[in-house]
Amino acid sequence: MKPLKKLSSTLIAIGSILLIATYFLPIWRIDLWAPQYPEGLSMQIWLYKLSGQVDIINGLNHYIGMAHIKEEMFPEFKILPFIVAFLVAFGLFTAFSKSRKVLIAFAITLVLSGIIALVDYYKWGYEYGHNLSDDAAIKVPGMTYQPPLIGYKELLNFGAYSIPASGGWIFVLLAVITFAVLFFEIKTNK
């Protein structure tokens, strides 16, 4: 089997190094809009913390019986930095090994990582939006408040958007680069 072309290895190396920026950028964001908050509220999810208007969101969520959002409730914050370090190292190993088999393994690892992250986020959102306190001040029969996995959803009088933040788009970019390189290598080495 022929080794990866220099351009392919370079692109994989650059994409992998770009992942380092995710330590300094939020990965995901949830934005909320309502008539009483026309400027909106937002919460950013990083590899290791939460930021944004979490306290205001917690105050509002208290009325409908949602749990108080705290960083301690996310064990993922302890392991995500190590997972990203592994992906950076694996990407650089892929680039320097110049092996198509390793490239395929890296592509599979990226896909599985993305699927696991989205499933984890969905499960967290489901638990958070369905497990409501019986002591809530506002109760709407049959209403749940699970944030959208990706995209927009109305939750009572709030509109909620859930989308990748700048760090999340870096993961998407690496996946696009990896699959473009894989396609290019398969196409040019038939």
N, C-alpha and C positions, 0 to 999 in steps of 0.2 A: 504494500500500500504506500502510495506517495506521501511525503510529508506535506504539511500545510504550507501554502504559499506565504511569502514574507508579508504581503499585504494582510492576509488573513490573521497571521500571528500578531501583527502590529495592532490591528483593530481589536482583537480580543484583549490584548494587554492594556490598551487605552481604556476600553470599556470597563475592565476590571479595576483599574486604578481609579476611575471615576467613582466607583462605589465608596471610596474613602470619604467622599463628600457627604455621604448619608449620615456620618457621625456628627455633622454640623448643620444638617438641614432636616426639617420635619419630613416624615414619610407619608403621612396621611392627614387629611383634614376633614372635619365635619363643620359645616356652616349652617346656621339657623337664621331664619327671617320670620318676623311676625309684625303686625301693625304697631305693637308697642315697642318693637326693636327694629325700626326701619334701617338703621345702620348695620344691623345683623350682629350675631354672636358667632364666635368660632372657637374651635378646639383643635390643636395640632397634636398629632401623635408622632413622637420621635422614636429612635431605637431604644431609648432608655428613660424617657420621661414624657409628660404631658405639658402643654403650654396653651396659652390663649385665655379665654374668659371662663375657665373651668368653674370658678367659684360662683359666678352668676348663673351658669347652666345648672350647677348643683342646687342653687336656691330655687330655681324654677322647677326642676325635676322633683324636688321634695314634695311639692303640692300634688303631684300625680302619683306619688308613691315609689318613684324610682330610687335605687340605691345611690348613695353618695359616691361619686367618682373619685378614687384615690389611686395614686401611683402604686401603692402597696398591693392593690388587687390584681396587678398584672405581673405574674412571674416571668412573662416574656421579656420584660425590660432587663432582666438579669442575663438572659441568654442571647438575645438578638445581636448585641455587639459582637459576640463570639461567632455567631452564624455568619454575619457579614464579613468578619475577618477570614473565616474559612472560604467564603465565596471569592473574596479578593485573591487569596492564596491559590485556590483551585483554578481561577481564571488565569492567573500568571503562570501557573504550572502548565495549563493547557497551551498558552501562547508559546512558552519556551520548549515544550516537548514536541511541538509541531505534529502531534499525532491526531489523526482523524478520529480514532477510537476514543481518545481522551476528550476531544471536542464534542463528540456525541454524548459522552458521560456528563460533561459539563452542561450541555443543553438540557439533558434530562433532569439534572440536579436543579437547574434554574426553574424549570417547569414545575417540578415537585415542590420546590420551596415556595413558589407563588401560590400553588393550590393549597398547601398547608397553611400559609399565611391568611388566605381568604377564608378558608374554612374556620380557622381560629377566630378571625374577626367576626364572622357570621355567628358563631356559637356565643361569643362574648355579647354581641348585640342582641341576640335572641334572649339570652338569660337576663340581660340588663333591661330589655324592653317588655318582657313578659312576667318577670318575677317582681310583682308590685306589692307594696306594703298594704295591708288591710286598713291601716290607719290613715290612708291618704286623704287629704282635704278635698280633692276633686276626683270623683270616680265616674267614669263613663262605661256603662256595661258593655262588655265585649271589646273594648278598646285596648290595644297594645301599643307600645311606643318604641318598637324596634327600629333603630336607625337604618336607612338603606345601606345595603352592602356597597353598591356603587350607583351613583346617580341621585335622583330626586324622589322625595316621598313627603306627603303631607301628614303631619302629626298634630291633630286638633287644629289650632289656628297658626301653627308653625309650619314653615316649609323647611325641609332638611336636605342638604346636599352632602354627599359623602364621596370624596374623590381623592386620588393621589395628590400629595403635595410635591414640592420640587424634588425631594429625596426619592419619593416613589416613582417619579418619572425617570430617574436615573436607572432604577431597576428595570423599568420598561425598555429604556434605551439599550441597556446591556442585553436584554433578551432579544430585541430586534437585531442588534449587531450580531449576536451569536447565531441566530437562525439564518440571517442573510449570509454570513460567512459559511455556514454549513451548506446552504443551498448552492452558493458559489463554488465551493470545493467539490460537491457532488457533480454539479453541472460541467465543470471544467476538467474533471478527471475521469470521464467515462471511458 
